């Protein structure tokens, strides 16, 4: 069962609609007991890093999530701010992140090659998958585009964890994967058939 973590941040219905189109059973989880039986987890997120982390902490679901991901090794994918929450922390706030994939979230405005670009980075952009990336193992071509909306990016501590990059003035880590833990900065739920393919690959890992 795919569980979409609903802690009050993110468009849960968009994911539910996408999986319904794909004929894949999915449900939202708003409490720890509703995560029981999850075989895949989706952690969405939008907005400010600290707000999202605080909402997750207040939801009561974080201990159960950590049990499922870190002990039971249930595959999880963080989306947008949900990806950033996988890091140790963010320059956008002061709260610690989940720390599931070592890294730091940084502002485009702090980087010389992107500081003068309009913010946020918004719209369609290409991904450059790395060889062997499981999320892009089937049905992808060089023309695949994904929808982005962000002013901060995940800077992975170990670049071996980077599954795909994108460019916005500079090359940045757009997808990270470490074993069964994945994060995507783009919005697959808004990226038409390319996003559907990415999430379908995640489900079938």
Buried (B, 14 or more C-beta within 10 A) or exposed (E): BBBBBBBEBBBBEBBBEBBEEBEBEBBBBBEBEBBEEBEBBBBBBBEBBBBBBBBBBEBEBBEBBEEBBEEEEBBBBBBBBBBBBBBBBBBBBEBEBBEBBBBBBBBBEEBEEBEEBEBEBEEEBBBEBBEEBBBBEEEBEEEBBBBBBBBBBBBBEEEEBBBBBBBBBBEBBBBBBBEBBBBBBBBBBBBBEBBBBBBBBBBEE
